[in-house]
Amino acid sequence: MGQELTPILIALAEPKRLNIVELLRKGPLTVGEIAEQLGLLQPQTSKHLKVLSEAGLVEAEAHANRRLYKLRQKPFEDMNDWLHSFHQVWNGRFDRLEKYLESMQKNQ
């Protein structure tokens, strides 16, 4: 599963793209709205949106003469599942450590 996330993680590693994702968490926006809110130029914003789109993180919907960009849910669910697998591993390790420490205390 980790390799499927590589393009997503690479896309999110750029701070401006991460800022775009944070903005889109609140709801769909146009390129112009994103550019304005982040203080970016529109062509620069379009390039970032293209990377996010190619990574599968955002999609555009045409509304009249505007394109609204919004987040796609699936990639974030996949990332959450992947991170949850680490959470399970660490919880198991902490549980074993706790049992080991308890047994050490009993043996003293």
N, C-alpha and C positions, 0 to 999 in steps of 0.2 A: 504494500500500500504506500510506503514512503516515497517510492520513485514517482508515483503518479502525482504526488504533491510537489515535486521539484519545481515545475513551472509556476505554481501558485506561490511557493515560498520565495522564489526569485523575484516574482512580480511585486510581492509585498515588502521585499527587502528595501526597496527604494522609498524613502520617506514621503515624497510627494504623492506617490501612488497609495501608500498607506493612508495618507491624509484624505485622499479622494474616497477611499473605501469608508473611512470614518464619516465623511460627509454623507455618503449614500446610505449609511445605516439609518439615517433619519427619513429617507424617502428618495424617490427619483428626482433627478436634476438634469438640466441641459448642460452642454459643454460650457456655454457662456456663464451659467450660474455657478458651476464648479470653478471656472477660471476666476470669476469675480470674488468668490468667497475665499479662495486660497491665494489671491494676488498673483495669479499666473497668467501668461499669455494664452490665448485660445489655441494656437497651433501646438504649443507645448502641452496643454491639457489634452488635446486630441491624441497626441502621441502616447501619453500615459494611459489614456482610456483604451487605446488600441492594444497596448501590452496587457492591460487588465482583461480585456475582452478575449485576447488570444489564450490567456491562462484560464479562461472560463469563469472568471470572477464576476464580470458584469455583462449585461446585455443591453441593447438599445431597442427602444420601441419608437416607431414613427408616429407622431401626432401632428397632423397638419404639416406645417413646414419645419417642425422641430423634431429632434431626436432626444428622447428622454432615456437617460442611463439609469439602470437600477442594478442592485446586487442580485446574483443568482444564489439560491439557497444551498444547492447540492455541494459545491466545493467547500463551503464552510462546515457543512455537516460531515464531510469526509475528513476535514482537518480536525474537527472535534473528536471524531471516532479514533483517529490516529493518536491524538494527544491523550485520550481516555485510556488507550492501551498502555501508555507509559504510566499513567496514574495507577492502573491496576498492578503493574510490575512493582512500582515503588511501594504501594500499600502492602503487597505481599512481603517485600523485603523488610519493611518496618515491623510488620507483624512477627516475622521470624526473629528479628533483632530483639523485639520486646520479650518474646518467649525465652530467648537465650539469656537476656539480662536477668529475667525473673529466676531462671534456673541457677544462674551464678549467685544470686542473692540467697537462695535457699541453701546452697552448698557452703556458704560462709559460716 
